[in-house]
Amino acid sequence: MLKRLLNQLKHSISFTYFYTMKEHLSNDVFMSELTLMFHHARDKGTVTLSIKRYDGRKVPIPKTRTKKGKIVKVAEPLPEPETFSCLLRARHHSKTISSVVKASEVVKYQAQFAQFLRSSMDGLRKEKKPRKRVKSKKATQ
């Protein structure tokens, strides 16, 4: 009975959203995990980084519901936060990590992050440029 109930809950959308939501790492732990990701991707692989504005919301934005062109339920807008934060995400293969940086710490963290990226990009390969062939003029005269 309990297994059946859990299976039904796993398939519901709200439970799936809550169940898959992961906690954000602290900034120091994020940097150490990111270092490991870059180390693993040094020989082969990529690390994808994304930075975006984050307002602290953990629920989806409510939408106005319509049925056959008529409004059934009007969505109430969520309140705007006092300050926004930065959401950092990194992905290597199937492992994903994320961290939130508060607005007051952004400048310090950005300098630390830039220094980290400079030190981690030493394993990049130079792209080989194709050589242009210069057509010589034939003296046909």
N, C-alpha and C positions, 0 to 999 in steps of 0.2 A: 504494500500500500504506500509506504513512504517512498520507495524507489519510483513508483509510478507518478507520484506527486512531484518529485524532483525532476523527473523527465519532462513533465508538462511545464514546469517552471523554466527549465533550460530553454525550451522552445519559444517562450514568450519573448517579445521584443524588449520590454522594459527590463526583465531579468538579465537578458543577454547583454544589454548595454551596461548594466550595473556590474555584472559578473566580469566583463572584459576590461572594465576601467581599471587602470593601474595608477598607483600613487606616484607622484613626482618625486624624484630624487633630490637630495640636498645638492647645493652647488659644488661642494668639494667632491662628493661621491660621483656626481655627474662627470666632472673633469677626469677623475681616475678611471671611470668606466670608458670614457671617450678615448683616453690614452690606450687602453687595452684594445678597443675597436680599431684604432689606427694601426696598432702593432699587428693585429691579425690580418688586416687588409694590406699590409705593406707589400707582400709578394704578389698576391692576387686578390682582387675584390675591390669594392668601393664602399665608402662611408657617405651616407647622404645626411646632410645637415639642413635644418630649416629653423628659421627664427620668425616669430610672428607676435603680434600684440595679443595680450591675454587679459581678459577682464575678470577672471576667477570663476566664471560660470561653469558648472559641472552638469547642467541639464540642457537639452536642446532648446533653441528659440521656439516659443509657441507660435503656431500658425493659425490663421483664420480658416475655419472649416466651412466648405460650401458643399451643397448637394443640389444638383440640377440647376446650377446658377444662382441659387438662393443661399444667403449666409445663414448657417446653422449655429455656429459658435464664433464669437468674436474673441480674438486672442488679446489678452492684456499684455502690454509691453513690459519687459523686465526692467527694473531700475538700473540706471547707469552707475557704475562704480565711481568712487572718488578718484582713484588713481588706477592706471593700467600697469600691467607687468609685461615682461617678455617671456614667451614660452619657447624653450629650446628643445628640439627633438633631434635625435640621431638614430640612424638605422644602418645596421650591417647584417647582411643576409636576412635572417628572420628575427634578430634581436633588436628591440626598440627600447630606447631610454628617453626620458624627458625630465626637464627641470624648469622651475619658474624662478625668474630673477625679478626682485622688486625694483620699482622705479628709482629708489634712492641708491641702489647698488649697481645700476646698469653701467655707469662709466668705469668703475673699478673692475667689474666682471668683463667688460668689453676689452679692456687693456690686457687682462689675463688671458682671455680667449684668443686675442690676436697673436699674442706671444706664443701660445700653444700651437696655433695653426702654422705659424712661421717655422717652428721647430719640427713639426710633424710632416712638413711637405718636402723633406729632403730626399725622399725615395721616388719622386716623380721622374718619369722617363721623358726625355726630350723627343718631340715629334719630329720625324724625319721629313724634311721638305723635299718635294720632287725637284730635281734640277731642270731648269729650263734649257732647252736646246736652242742654241743660237743658229739661225739659218745663215749660212755664208752665201754671199753673193757670188754667183758663178760668172766668170767673165766669158760670156758667150759671143762677144763681139770679135 
